[in-house]
Every structure is written in C-alpha cells, then in structure tokens.
Amino acid sequence: MDDVERIYNVYKYPYVEVRKSSISTFSMYFLNGRLMGSFKFKDEGYAVRYYKDGLLYFISSSNPDDLVNPKEYKIEGWESNFDNSEPKDGTYEVKEGKPFDLMSIDEKINYFKNLYETVKGYNSLSSISFFYNESIEEKEIIVNGSHIRGRVPRLYVGMNLVIRENNRTATAFYELGGSGGLEVLDRMNLSEFLADKIRSVTQVLSKGKSYGEKVTDVILSNMLTGIMAHESVGHPFEADRILGREFAQAGLSYLAEMKEGKIGSDVVNVIDDPTIPGSGGYYTIDDEGVEARPKYLIKDGKINEFLHNRFSAGKFNVKSNGSARAANFDREPLVRMSNTFFKPGNMSFEELLEDVKEGVYIKSYMEWNIDDLRLGQRYVGLEAYEIKNGEIGDPVLFPVFQGKTPDLLKAVDAVDNSLVFYPGTCGKGDPDQGIPVWLGGPNMRLRNVRIKVMGNE
C-alpha cells in the first residue's frame, strides 16, 4: 500500500480527496550570453481535502505521516454544497520526444551562449536576457476511491530584449513553450525568431509615426487575442470569482451582474480546453477526479458556461466541468483556466486585411492593464503598422487600444483561420498559485474602435 492509499483509508466522509504532488524544476538565467544563475529543486508532498458537516477541510504536509493523524484546518464561509458526481479513474501523460537529459547542462549553457552570438551583431540590440525552465509535474490522486495519475513535462523560454534606435528605447518580452521534452525547444527556431523580432522593433523605433487619437478599424494578432481571451474572458468566467471568493486577492467579475445574454458579436467564440496535445495547460482529468473537456465560455457571442470545480458547481446547481487545479501539494484545488482561446474562423489573414480601408494592425504588445472587474482593458502595442486600402503599411509608434470588454467583443466582425498559442503562468488565490496555461487565438478584426498612436511627430 503506498502513502496515498494509506492516507485515504483514514478518512470516511462524503467527499475525500488525497493528492500526492511532485514538481521537479531546472532553470537557468542568462544576460548577454553569460550564465547569471541556475537552480534545481523538487517540491513534493501530500494533501487531503474532505467535506464534513457542511464544511471543507484542507491539510497538507511533505510528510505523509502528518496526514494520518492530522490537525484539522477548516475552509469556512464558502462551501455549503458540492457536485458529488462519480469521479473518474484514469491516467494522463505527455511523452517527451527528446527527454531533458539528452542534453547535458553544459550543452544547454552553450546553446544559449551561441544563441546570443547569433544576434549580438544587431547594433540596435542593447541587451538581451533569457530565462530557460524545464519541469516535470507528477500527480497521484484518490477521489472517493477513484485513482488518477498524471505526468506532464514542460519546457519554457522567456526572452527580454532592450532595443535602442533613433533616440527611442523599447523593451520587448516574448514567451514560448509547451508540454513535452527538448523537441519543444527545437520547434521554437529561436535564432530566426529573435532576428525577426529585433528587426521588426528596430523598424518601429526608427520609422514609427504617431497621428493622435481616432476611431478606426483594428486587427489584433494572435498574441493580442490570446491575452484578451485569458484576462478579459477566462478570469471573469471563473465561477468562484463571480461568487466573490477572489475579491480580496484578484478582484471580481463583470458577470456578477450579467450571468446570461449577448456579450459579443456572432463570430466570437471563446473556449477553454485542457485536452489540447502539447499544450501548457494540459490534463485530461482534473484534481477533483472530473473528466476534462472543452468548455465554450462564449458561443456565437452569447455567455454559454462558466469554469467550475465541484464546489462552485454546487452553488450554481450544475455539474463540474473539470476546471479544478492546484499548483502544488500545499495548495487547494481552485477553479482555474487551462488553454483559453478565441476560436478561429474560415477567413485568411489577407481576407481580413482586404476589407479595411484604414486601420491599425497590432502584432505584439509591450504593456497591458485591466481593472478588478475585468471590464475595462488597455493595451500598448509594440510591433504595429498602418493598414491602408487592404495592405499593411508603415509602422506606427506604440498605439494605445482600450475599451470595455462587451463593447470590444461586439466590435469583432471577423476572425481568420490561424490559431497560435503562447505560454503563461496564471496567478490566483491566497496563498498565491501560479499555474501553467496557454493563451491564444486567431487574428481578429474589430470595427470602429478608439485608438491613440503615441509618440512625437
């Protein structure tokens, strides 16, 4: 009998969840080709959560014996009912095409040193830093007698560039990653990716112009639609946030006053799907033993469903849709996103452009802001260009795009057939929990929205 079963046999309540969680991490940080630091650690332990007499209890420890004879810690004032559906047995796993240990640490260090050598010749590049992270997350869970096992390796690269040109300076931050082994790194084509970004941002700083504020058409790239899907749809559609549980930590949701109806145009569909192969937020059974599935948060512009765990589902009198995740052993499973994105359409990018007489294409951003209700949102573009008569033209300098979420979603009149994802670490809870996710979407066209292009003429 392993420790998870030994702990589980102690508790005899209507709902019992015992989880062993192990996360092994290796990270390196580079500045201008020099290794500035690295660390390797393993975070492993056990947790029990059970429901008794209308209250939820949570206990965790790195020592399994502490959970066999525990002290009880109540989570009061929240759970009065729960979805007691039968949990699912099963195993999910992401297989590495190339295990992390196929490259030695010295080889990985040389990889990033050589990467710096390929881009340092760009005169506009003032500095560049890399953050490299590989991790393996393993879980063993028993929920009311059902056994779940999961194993997901992930690889992530963050890149921060400082670029100076024409007496202007910009900081550009890019993230790439997914689940799998070193093949994820191979697919990034980092030398080509970085060269393209350096040239693009340099051109914006060199030739970018401003023209003040106007109402015009805007095309948002996959990167912009991804952050919008996550921040302006995913978070406010978390049921515990709608109910007010996240108020002290991260704010509320505009859906607290608007739980149904039309929120976007007919072409707006937003999905959260943990089952996408290779994704950062991959799983097929959640931490409460509920089978994962795609969730249509917005369907044909209408509010369709919220993200639920068993306990938020009980308050809405619905079934959980498998959205419970915990960051590590000493955190309780909360309602979380996985891979959140706008659904693509059938148009090509060229077809999006050809119907725009005048507008702005925002390819990447350097800043985003959002209010506590996730109602007001603001983005400052980095790589951005004029659109004239259906063609991409000259660069524009740091366009500011903002508005209220329902207004912007209703302004969407077309999306193209591409789908690109970017990795992220989604924060939530107190104590804080950082969860790996993906965010993405197609290129998306909005009609007659307000935009301000900053800078000096």
Order of alpha helices (4+ residues) and beta strands (2+ residues): alpha-beta-beta-beta-alpha-beta-beta-alpha-beta-beta-beta-alpha-alpha-beta-alpha-alpha-alpha-beta-beta-beta-alpha-beta-beta-beta-alpha-beta-beta-beta-beta-beta-beta-alpha-beta-beta-beta-beta
